[in-house]
Amino acid sequence: MSAQIINGKDLAQELRLEMKEEVVKLKDTGVNPNLTVILVGDNPASRSYVKGKEKASAQVGIQSEVIELSSSVTEEKLLEIIHKLNEDPSVHGILVQLPLPDHIHEQHIIEAISPTKDVDGFHPINIGRMMTGQDTFLPCTPFGIITMLKSKSIPIAGKHVVIIGRSNIVGKPVGQLLLNENATVTHCHSRTSNLKEYTTKADILIVAIGKPNIIDKEYLKANAVVIDVGINRLDNGSLTGDVDFDSAASKASYITPVPKGVGPMTIAMLLHNTIKAAKGLT
Ligand SMILES: Nc1nc2c(c(=O)[nH]1)N[C@@H](CN(C=O)c1ccc(C(=O)N[C@@H](CCC(=O)O)C(=O)O)cc1)CN2
């Protein structure tokens, strides 16, 4: 293996220590940061991510509340709860854990959250601000990826970044953030023909497909930086990314592991956004 590992778990821990001090200062000014998370249904992965958010919040001194709702809750009821939270001055950040049950229109829910409390950075107003390079809440996973690259002083400006995946929460916004950093960005997706033609030209390859181990060293340019956003649970219960780690690590210069890569950074950036919301910065 030649690649250096970018360990998101360790970096997230460092960031939490810095944020803990920031929260102490904020509390001295009388502001008690609060994150309210809404969990609908009993998807075990969602439940475990929400637990991770509660634990990380407690570590930095952010007060967190979880509102648990049955999978049969109506969209109307969920909207009513969000409207109440929007009006509650003690709540700084609101997050609805995704995915939602099929009968609830995800976009209606995202758009109901006040943009000033949208610590996920998913509201169209915040997405628009991000696109135009304004200060706003950045979507947590893309923000985490940029923070990981910067933590290793990996050059972004002028580099060719190839992203595989075009979801609203990862693929599209990470491309925009990298464009804001002056990278040249190519988006690939399930309908891209001859994927390798693109990926082998990438200085930085970001993989967010949701298929275990499908990207190996044959898809890489020598010394590429590989960011694996995939989290796939195998039948034996273990977690693996979208990238065949050992194969890719033999050719890459830097690589993120799964677990302990991008995932923990998603939660760290959520805490960052919550502190920003508590400071009233948007
Ligand atoms: N409202 C949101 N919903 C979802 C988001 C989001 O940012 N906002 N992202 C994902 C899930 N997610 C956070 O919510 C998330 C995923 C993974 C991790 C993480 O730390 N993963 C660990 C492994 C954990 C495990 O053992 O399962 C790792 O990669 O090391 C944190 C958060 C979808 N929904």
The ligand as an ORCA input file, in Angstrom:
! r2SCAN-3c Opt
* xyz 0 1
  N     -30.776     14.721      7.252
  C     -29.760     13.981      6.810
  N     -29.953     12.696      6.489
  C     -28.908     11.958      6.034
  C     -27.606     12.515      5.927
  C     -27.444     13.878      6.254
  O     -26.331     14.480      6.138
  N     -28.538     14.573      6.703
  N     -26.534     11.722      5.574
  C     -26.672     10.277      5.564
  C     -26.478      9.584      6.880
  N     -25.572     10.201      7.855
  C     -25.999     11.299      8.521
  O     -27.137     11.558      8.705
  C     -24.371      9.553      8.279
  C     -23.869      8.434      7.646
  C     -22.731      7.784      8.141
  C     -22.087      8.250      9.274
  C     -20.906      7.552      9.869
  O     -20.284      8.066     10.771
  N     -20.578      6.338      9.444
  C     -19.552      5.545     10.071
  C     -20.026      4.115     10.156
  C     -21.244      3.979     10.996
  C     -21.776      2.564     11.058
  O     -21.137      1.740     11.678
  O     -22.856      2.330     10.481
  C     -18.275      5.622      9.277
  O     -18.361      5.823      8.044
  O     -17.223      5.455      9.887
  C     -22.573      9.370      9.885
  C     -23.698     10.013      9.405
  C     -28.050      9.897      5.071
  N     -29.075     10.648      5.723
*
